[in-house]
């Protein structure tokens, strides 16, 4: 495998500056990065549908030449094996993230033992940002421009509940 591909999987509902920090840092470590946007899943209902989330992520990473965006609707371990990824890259904000991500890494290791999980700690300025927090602020009419790209802030304003 000459091209070291990493996958940054997630729901990206919506993509935040913290996500972009992790994707950018992964793009500096690996030859190429696939941002894999969950299409289906069992964990949560999303504010934006898959096409909207893929479009927001695609616009957000448009300046990163070795990054591509794809939707996926399968086990991330299956996706990783299908595209011959070397690693799954996950960002960690707090110990609570590690607890969940460590469990997922163990499942993924059993399902695809040739794919490593790489953790990148959140940069301090993004360590408190979460998609759910951004959605909550937006739903109550708060400003989210410091947490997401401008086009995402606009989409959140348009989707926010009327006050």
Buried (B, 14 or more C-beta within 10 A) or exposed (E): EEEBBBBBBBBBBBBBBBBBBBBBBBBEEBEBBBBBBBBEEEEEEBBBEBEBBBBBBBBBBEEBEBBBBBBBEEEBBEBBBEBEBBBBBBBBBEEEBBEEBEEBBEEBBEBBEEBBBBBBBBBEEBBEBBBEEBBEBBBEEEEBEEBBBEBBBEBBEEBBEEE
